[in-house]
Amino acid sequence: MVSWSGHIVPFIVTVAIWFMATGLIAWADNRERATFRRSLAIGGGAGIAGLITILFASQSASVIAVYASFVGALLVWGWHEIGFLTGAAAGPRRTACLPGVRGIERFAQASATIIHHEIALALTALMLIALSWNAPNQIGAMVFVLMLGLRLSSKINLFVGVPNSSSEMLPVHLDYLKSYFGRNRMTWLLALSVACILGLSGWLASAAMAAPSGSPEMIGASLLTALCLLGALEHLFLALPFRDGMLWGWAFSRRGPVKIERT
């Protein structure tokens, strides 16, 4: 039986935070570059607060602790997103893909544009897993690892090629990343990715339904289910003619064009 407090409220909380946090990060990263240092400082403070929250909340299996761990993980994730989208932690390559590059060389060039960010995410995931190992509440680490997997899937699909590579959320100073996107086409990889994410969503939903009503286990599984469903939605956006500006246009409506440099 569906529970208001155990299923619906976690879903509403997840969607609300996802919508607001995505918009705020996009707004901060699409402002003038002179504001980036302040954004990084605020994001860093929020990320440290998130780490501390996860550390303390992991020692309690209460409902409040589960929500606290969830929010803490999103704060840490937001810290990484601000670092990447401002260009502070992206990769050593900051130019567009060379013309005519294919295969392994194209993958190597694409990887060099984001490798610092990927390493930072992986190290953070390992740290959160270590901090919550054998702890009563492991939601913080679970949320971060889930988001890492969903984001990695999106990046690989964009590199291979998707029907809709709309990237309005990408700041103008990172426009060179678009040159590494694959051709606009439907691939088996995208279809398989959506199917796997929906399958994981179904498994998490069944765990949420099977947990005792109103329990921390139910709420934790519901939060993860909602995140997984949002991940599936974002993958569907890659297949459908959907524009980011339809939801978050206010975050980047004033930015101008940028010239992509090629070496």
ZITAFEN-V321193 format. One record per backbone hydrogen bond with DSSP energy under -1.0 kcal/mol. CO is the residue of the C=O (numbers start at 0). NH is the residue of the N-H. E is the energy in kcal/mol with one decimal. If there is no record, write none. Layout:
BEGIN
co=CO nh=NH e=E
co=CO nh=NH e=E
END
This chain:
BEGIN
co=2 nh=6 e=-2.2
co=2 nh=7 e=-1.8
co=3 nh=8 e=-2.9
co=6 nh=10 e=-1.4
co=7 nh=11 e=-2.6
co=8 nh=12 e=-2.8
co=9 nh=13 e=-2.3
co=10 nh=14 e=-2.4
co=11 nh=15 e=-2.5
co=12 nh=16 e=-2.5
co=13 nh=17 e=-2.6
co=14 nh=18 e=-2.5
co=15 nh=19 e=-2.4
co=16 nh=20 e=-2.9
co=17 nh=21 e=-2.0
co=18 nh=22 e=-1.8
co=19 nh=23 e=-2.5
co=20 nh=24 e=-2.5
co=21 nh=25 e=-2.3
co=22 nh=26 e=-2.4
co=23 nh=27 e=-2.5
co=24 nh=28 e=-2.2
co=31 nh=34 e=-2.0
co=32 nh=35 e=-1.6
co=34 nh=38 e=-2.2
co=35 nh=39 e=-2.9
co=36 nh=40 e=-2.0
co=37 nh=41 e=-2.7
co=38 nh=42 e=-2.9
co=39 nh=43 e=-2.6
co=40 nh=44 e=-2.3
co=41 nh=45 e=-2.4
co=42 nh=46 e=-2.6
co=43 nh=47 e=-2.4
co=44 nh=48 e=-2.2
co=45 nh=49 e=-2.2
co=46 nh=50 e=-2.2
co=47 nh=51 e=-2.3
co=48 nh=52 e=-2.4
co=49 nh=53 e=-2.6
co=50 nh=54 e=-2.3
co=51 nh=55 e=-2.3
co=52 nh=56 e=-3.0
co=53 nh=57 e=-1.9
co=55 nh=58 e=-1.3
co=56 nh=59 e=-1.8
co=57 nh=136 e=-2.2
co=61 nh=65 e=-1.9
co=62 nh=66 e=-2.1
co=63 nh=67 e=-2.5
co=64 nh=68 e=-2.6
co=65 nh=69 e=-2.1
co=66 nh=70 e=-2.6
co=67 nh=71 e=-2.6
co=68 nh=72 e=-2.5
co=69 nh=73 e=-1.8
co=70 nh=74 e=-2.1
co=71 nh=75 e=-2.1
co=72 nh=76 e=-2.4
co=73 nh=77 e=-2.7
co=74 nh=78 e=-1.9
co=75 nh=79 e=-1.7
co=76 nh=80 e=-2.4
co=77 nh=81 e=-2.6
co=78 nh=82 e=-2.1
co=79 nh=83 e=-2.3
co=80 nh=84 e=-3.0
co=81 nh=85 e=-1.9
co=82 nh=88 e=-2.4
co=83 nh=86 e=-1.1
co=89 nh=116 e=-2.0
co=97 nh=100 e=-1.6
co=102 nh=106 e=-2.1
co=103 nh=107 e=-2.7
co=104 nh=108 e=-2.4
co=105 nh=109 e=-2.6
co=106 nh=110 e=-2.8
co=107 nh=111 e=-1.8
co=109 nh=112 e=-1.1
co=110 nh=113 e=-1.2
co=110 nh=114 e=-1.4
co=111 nh=92 e=-2.0
co=113 nh=117 e=-2.2
co=114 nh=118 e=-2.5
co=115 nh=119 e=-2.1
co=116 nh=120 e=-2.3
co=117 nh=121 e=-2.5
co=118 nh=122 e=-2.6
co=119 nh=123 e=-2.1
co=120 nh=124 e=-2.5
co=121 nh=125 e=-2.3
co=122 nh=126 e=-2.2
co=123 nh=127 e=-2.6
co=124 nh=128 e=-2.3
co=125 nh=129 e=-2.3
co=126 nh=130 e=-2.5
co=127 nh=131 e=-1.8
co=131 nh=134 e=-2.3
co=137 nh=141 e=-2.2
co=138 nh=142 e=-3.0
co=139 nh=143 e=-2.0
co=140 nh=144 e=-2.6
co=141 nh=145 e=-2.5
co=142 nh=146 e=-2.4
co=143 nh=147 e=-2.3
co=144 nh=148 e=-2.4
co=145 nh=149 e=-2.4
co=146 nh=150 e=-2.5
co=147 nh=151 e=-2.4
co=148 nh=152 e=-2.0
co=149 nh=153 e=-1.9
co=150 nh=154 e=-2.3
co=151 nh=155 e=-2.3
co=152 nh=156 e=-2.3
co=153 nh=157 e=-2.3
co=154 nh=158 e=-2.1
co=155 nh=159 e=-2.4
co=156 nh=160 e=-2.9
co=157 nh=181 e=-3.2
co=166 nh=169 e=-1.6
co=170 nh=173 e=-1.8
co=171 nh=174 e=-1.6
co=173 nh=176 e=-2.0
co=174 nh=177 e=-1.7
co=175 nh=178 e=-1.1
co=176 nh=179 e=-1.8
co=177 nh=180 e=-1.5
co=182 nh=184 e=-1.0
co=186 nh=190 e=-1.6
co=187 nh=191 e=-2.8
co=188 nh=192 e=-2.5
co=189 nh=193 e=-2.4
co=190 nh=194 e=-2.1
co=191 nh=195 e=-2.6
co=192 nh=196 e=-2.4
co=193 nh=197 e=-2.5
co=194 nh=198 e=-2.2
co=195 nh=199 e=-2.5
co=196 nh=200 e=-2.4
co=197 nh=201 e=-2.4
co=198 nh=202 e=-2.0
co=199 nh=203 e=-2.5
co=200 nh=204 e=-2.6
co=201 nh=205 e=-2.2
co=202 nh=206 e=-1.7
co=203 nh=207 e=-2.2
co=204 nh=208 e=-2.3
co=205 nh=209 e=-1.8
co=206 nh=210 e=-1.2
co=211 nh=214 e=-2.1
co=214 nh=218 e=-2.1
co=215 nh=219 e=-2.9
co=216 nh=220 e=-2.3
co=217 nh=221 e=-2.1
co=218 nh=222 e=-2.5
co=219 nh=223 e=-2.1
co=220 nh=224 e=-2.3
co=221 nh=225 e=-2.5
co=222 nh=226 e=-2.1
co=223 nh=227 e=-2.4
co=224 nh=228 e=-2.5
co=225 nh=229 e=-2.1
co=226 nh=230 e=-2.1
co=227 nh=231 e=-2.2
co=228 nh=232 e=-2.2
co=229 nh=233 e=-2.4
co=230 nh=234 e=-1.8
co=231 nh=235 e=-2.1
co=232 nh=236 e=-2.0
co=235 nh=238 e=-1.3
co=235 nh=239 e=-1.5
co=237 nh=163 e=-3.0
co=239 nh=241 e=-2.7
co=242 nh=245 e=-1.7
co=243 nh=246 e=-1.8
co=243 nh=247 e=-2.4
co=244 nh=248 e=-1.2
co=247 nh=250 e=-1.8
co=248 nh=251 e=-1.2
co=260 nh=95 e=-2.2
END
